[in-house]
Amino acid sequence: MGIPQQRPKDSPEDWNQDEASLLEGLYQMAVEGRVETSECQQLATDVYSRLEASYADPSAAPDAATEA
């Protein structure tokens, strides 16, 4: 008897098409070795911004520390 497998909260089925396209594009550029291009850097910045907005800890924001 194995451990029941649950679908992660943020599984690919829950991603919107724009997010999936950004990640796929970044992955393809990495596989092809095109990581030093301005297009790849912009894509990485976009992905990072979305991840930061989705997962950032609001209590760790600089404004939160000064308001406490």
C-alpha positions, 0 to 999 in steps of 0.5 A: 500500500503506497502513499496516496498521491495528491495533485499539488496545489499549483499543478500544471493543470491550474496554470493559465496559458500565459504562465505555461508559455513563459516557463516553456519558453524559458525552458527551451532557451535554456535547453538550446543554450541561449541563456545570454540573449536579451530575450532570455534575460527578459523572459527570466525577469518576467518569470521571476516577477510572477513567482515573486508576486505569487509566493513572496512573504508579505511579512518580509517586505521592507515596508512591513518591517518598518510598520511593526 
